[in-house]
């Protein structure tokens, strides 16, 4: 949060932004009365298992908790492969990691969090493992939604986030904030997602870009993420190739990023485009964060990487297929636009398409609509 001195020394434009932010934070309200004596709370555990995007979308809740309890210890339990995304994040004190699929790891983590003697534990996931570990923490106050399976293992059960916010559709961020707000934490300002850029990652990315012949201080970067976890979220690589050509014609240098297991997608992109593309397929999550923070524009599929882009303020165009756009759209203050082909069967579970031989929702999104969205976002974010 900005101090008074920060605001005074800022430029006139930044003073306006900072004062608006402070007023918003000061007016934030909870969504219910305090359910215990908050003054006695010294430690809080947040349980949020699963993916990169899930971790990023938890950051508004971590921020709200630390803002409300600046002197309390705020810890989070994440899966180990996701944990680096929160490296350097100033609103959490400890990141506890869980190895995926390991019974032994679950037992060790349960013992560890039990010994920590948390006052409050929030189950922001609701899955069986998350619920069991929340119970195993032994926290005096264990909070989850009444809709959770095995919800009785928590001793504070909240009604639905839709009821708490007073509308039918809520975003994942709002769903998590509502659980905190129901217990008395001020959340109505709906904080943005945010991530930290570590010095080491920033230096690494600067060196990688320089080695590739790119200077982000002179040529604006467009970062493309053409991969996705499921076919129902995977826009055609050939169409990303056309987008790359459009970006190049606007004077942007193009960097494509994928995981090492998806390197073939980056190779295919380079093969099908006439635009010069630099591909990074071995970046760590901290390096991805640093790269995205330098981007003039991010273009990609609905994924955790898209949420990372939004969290570091990169203007974004995100292509949606099967997902619920109201629940999973980018959540940040940066300019962002989603491109989706509306269909009656959408949204769906997304693991595969039940209605067509191929996932038509993502396949029908035309290049022209994505290019048009890019033009709007570039103009709006100038």
Secondary structure as the mmCIF struct_conf table of DSSP 4:
data_model
#
loop_
_struct_conf.conf_type_id
_struct_conf.id
_struct_conf.beg_label_comp_id
_struct_conf.beg_label_asym_id
_struct_conf.beg_label_seq_id
_struct_conf.end_label_comp_id
_struct_conf.end_label_asym_id
_struct_conf.end_label_seq_id
HELX_RH_AL_P HELX_RH_AL_P1 UNK A 4 UNK A 9
BEND BEND1 UNK A 10 UNK A 10
HELX_RH_AL_P HELX_RH_AL_P2 UNK A 12 UNK A 26
TURN_TY1_P TURN_TY1_P1 UNK A 27 UNK A 27
BEND BEND2 UNK A 31 UNK A 32
BEND BEND3 UNK A 35 UNK A 36
HELX_RH_3T_P HELX_RH_3T_P1 UNK A 38 UNK A 40
STRN STRN1 UNK A 43 UNK A 47
BEND BEND4 UNK A 50 UNK A 50
HELX_RH_AL_P HELX_RH_AL_P3 UNK A 52 UNK A 56
TURN_TY1_P TURN_TY1_P2 UNK A 57 UNK A 58
HELX_RH_AL_P HELX_RH_AL_P4 UNK A 59 UNK A 68
TURN_TY1_P TURN_TY1_P3 UNK A 70 UNK A 71
BEND BEND5 UNK A 72 UNK A 72
STRN STRN2 UNK A 73 UNK A 79
TURN_TY1_P TURN_TY1_P4 UNK A 80 UNK A 82
HELX_RH_3T_P HELX_RH_3T_P2 UNK A 83 UNK A 86
TURN_TY1_P TURN_TY1_P5 UNK A 87 UNK A 88
TURN_TY1_P TURN_TY1_P6 UNK A 90 UNK A 91
BEND BEND6 UNK A 93 UNK A 93
STRN STRN3 UNK A 94 UNK A 98
TURN_TY1_P TURN_TY1_P7 UNK A 100 UNK A 101
HELX_RH_AL_P HELX_RH_AL_P5 UNK A 103 UNK A 116
TURN_TY1_P TURN_TY1_P8 UNK A 117 UNK A 117
BEND BEND7 UNK A 119 UNK A 119
STRN STRN4 UNK A 120 UNK A 123
BEND BEND8 UNK A 124 UNK A 125
BEND BEND9 UNK A 127 UNK A 127
HELX_RH_AL_P HELX_RH_AL_P6 UNK A 128 UNK A 136
TURN_TY1_P TURN_TY1_P9 UNK A 137 UNK A 138
BEND BEND10 UNK A 140 UNK A 140
STRN STRN5 UNK A 141 UNK A 145
TURN_TY1_P TURN_TY1_P10 UNK A 146 UNK A 147
BEND BEND11 UNK A 148 UNK A 148
TURN_TY1_P TURN_TY1_P11 UNK A 149 UNK A 150
HELX_RH_3T_P HELX_RH_3T_P3 UNK A 151 UNK A 153
BEND BEND12 UNK A 154 UNK A 155
STRN STRN6 UNK A 156 UNK A 158
HELX_RH_AL_P HELX_RH_AL_P7 UNK A 161 UNK A 165
TURN_TY1_P TURN_TY1_P12 UNK A 166 UNK A 166
BEND BEND13 UNK A 167 UNK A 168
HELX_RH_AL_P HELX_RH_AL_P8 UNK A 172 UNK A 182
TURN_TY1_P TURN_TY1_P13 UNK A 183 UNK A 184
TURN_TY1_P TURN_TY1_P14 UNK A 188 UNK A 189
HELX_LH_PP_P HELX_LH_PP_P1 UNK A 191 UNK A 193
HELX_RH_AL_P HELX_RH_AL_P9 UNK A 199 UNK A 211
TURN_TY1_P TURN_TY1_P15 UNK A 212 UNK A 213
TURN_TY1_P TURN_TY1_P16 UNK A 216 UNK A 218
BEND BEND14 UNK A 219 UNK A 219
STRN STRN7 UNK A 221 UNK A 225
BEND BEND15 UNK A 229 UNK A 230
HELX_RH_3T_P HELX_RH_3T_P4 UNK A 231 UNK A 233
HELX_RH_AL_P HELX_RH_AL_P10 UNK A 237 UNK A 249
TURN_TY1_P TURN_TY1_P17 UNK A 250 UNK A 251
STRN STRN8 UNK A 253 UNK A 257
HELX_RH_3T_P HELX_RH_3T_P5 UNK A 260 UNK A 262
HELX_RH_AL_P HELX_RH_AL_P11 UNK A 263 UNK A 271
TURN_TY1_P TURN_TY1_P18 UNK A 272 UNK A 272
BEND BEND16 UNK A 274 UNK A 275
STRN STRN9 UNK A 277 UNK A 280
HELX_RH_AL_P HELX_RH_AL_P12 UNK A 285 UNK A 293
TURN_TY1_P TURN_TY1_P19 UNK A 294 UNK A 294
STRN STRN10 UNK A 295 UNK A 301
BEND BEND17 UNK A 302 UNK A 303
HELX_RH_AL_P HELX_RH_AL_P13 UNK A 304 UNK A 311
TURN_TY1_P TURN_TY1_P20 UNK A 312 UNK A 313
STRN STRN11 UNK A 316 UNK A 320
BEND BEND18 UNK A 321 UNK A 323
HELX_RH_AL_P HELX_RH_AL_P14 UNK A 325 UNK A 328
BEND BEND19 UNK A 329 UNK A 329
BEND BEND20 UNK A 332 UNK A 334
STRN STRN12 UNK A 336 UNK A 340
TURN_TY1_P TURN_TY1_P21 UNK A 344 UNK A 345
BEND BEND21 UNK A 347 UNK A 347
BEND BEND22 UNK A 351 UNK A 352
BEND BEND23 UNK A 354 UNK A 358
HELX_RH_AL_P HELX_RH_AL_P15 UNK A 360 UNK A 363
TURN_TY1_P TURN_TY1_P22 UNK A 364 UNK A 364
HELX_RH_AL_P HELX_RH_AL_P16 UNK A 367 UNK A 380
TURN_TY1_P TURN_TY1_P23 UNK A 381 UNK A 381
#
